[in-house]
Amino acid sequence: MQESVLSTENLKKSFGGLVVAEGIHFRVGKNEARCIIGPNGAGKTTFFNLVTGLLSSDSGSIRIENKDVTRLPVNERQKLGLVRTFQAPRIFPLFSVFDNVLLALQANRRFGSLIKCLFPNKNDTEEIQHAMEQTGLLHVSDRLAGSLSHGEKKRVEMAMAIVQKPKVLLMDEPTAGMTVKETQEIADLVNQIRRQMSVVIVEHDMEFVREIADVISVLYKGNLVREGTLHELENDPFIQEIYLGSVAL
Ligand SMILES: Nc1ncnc2c1ncn2[C@@H]1O[C@H](COP(=O)(O)OP(=O)(O)OP(=O)(O)O)[C@@H](O)[C@H]1O
């Protein structure tokens, strides 16, 4: 079996009496594009929060490749290659697009970062330009990030993630609030960047999921209830039932 880039074993979390992760076993392989779906409140964002370290788990373990990161803080996991984007893009609105990506590039460096932020070297500048080119942002490089459209802001956040060269990029509802055209652009981008990294995406838009996912994991009431292709899940009566009255597959 192919080595996992990211895996969890028996991951558990409760908020008081509410169980939001009930022993989740999850693994993602190299260069895989995985989607996580599930009805509202299933525990998808909580799972991301546990994996990235924003929340601590009650029990179970999380590994990046062979390293156990269960007790490591967010920034240490980030240094090991786990990078995340959020439902609402987290960018610096009063900085230019270039400077946003520059700050992200420096995020995992310790020494001399401030100086490098003020005076990026040729190598850094090329990496930033490459990330902006991949995300279609070169033409707005000098614009304030806060002045861009929602779809462009989302791509700034993706450029900030890509420039960190993650092993795994976790994206929480990347197409929320986007037009059909913007959604297609993000799907194309994901299909491009997965050659460089694994991608795990929480998503409700099934057309988007259809375009990018190799395998889909279904969360329901804190349980990982199914894993399979969209075709397999579409024809699964249990999945149809849990989505009834919620989101149609
Ligand atoms: N910090 C918290 N304290 C208490 N309950 C919480 C907390 N965070 C989430 N929950 C609850 O945990 C459950 C799972 O929430 P979560 O946001 O992970 O679901 P989700 O699958 O991402 O939903 P959606 O698709 O609506 O974003 C929900 O019932 C939510 O209200």
The ligand as a Gaussian input file, in Angstrom:
#p B3LYP/6-31G(d) Opt

LIG

0 1
 N      -16.190000      25.041000      19.512000
 C      -17.337000      24.333000      19.517000
 N      -18.025000      24.137000      20.655000
 C      -19.158000      23.416000      20.680000
 N      -19.713000      22.838000      19.574000
 C      -19.066000      23.014000      18.416000
 C      -17.851000      23.754000      18.306000
 N      -17.427000      23.739000      16.997000
 C      -18.345000      23.013000      16.334000
 N      -19.314000      22.582000      17.164000
 C      -20.463000      21.725000      16.808000
 O      -19.891000      20.537000      16.257000
 C      -20.706000      20.047000      15.206000
 C      -19.855000      19.895000      13.969000
 O      -19.540000      21.196000      13.473000
 P      -18.659000      21.414000      12.170000
 O      -18.559000      22.897000      11.967000
 O      -17.403000      20.653000      12.280000
 O      -19.595000      20.765000      11.052000
 P      -19.454000      20.848000       9.462000
 O      -19.639000      19.465000       8.956000
 O      -18.210000      21.552000       9.087000
 O      -20.728000      21.730000       9.087000
 P      -20.956000      22.760000       7.852000
 O      -21.054000      21.944000       6.615000
 O      -22.266000      23.405000       8.220000
 O      -19.799000      23.745000       7.847000
 C      -21.862000      21.029000      15.044000
 O      -22.980000      20.528000      15.745000
 C      -21.335000      22.289000      15.692000
 O      -22.378000      23.074000      16.200000

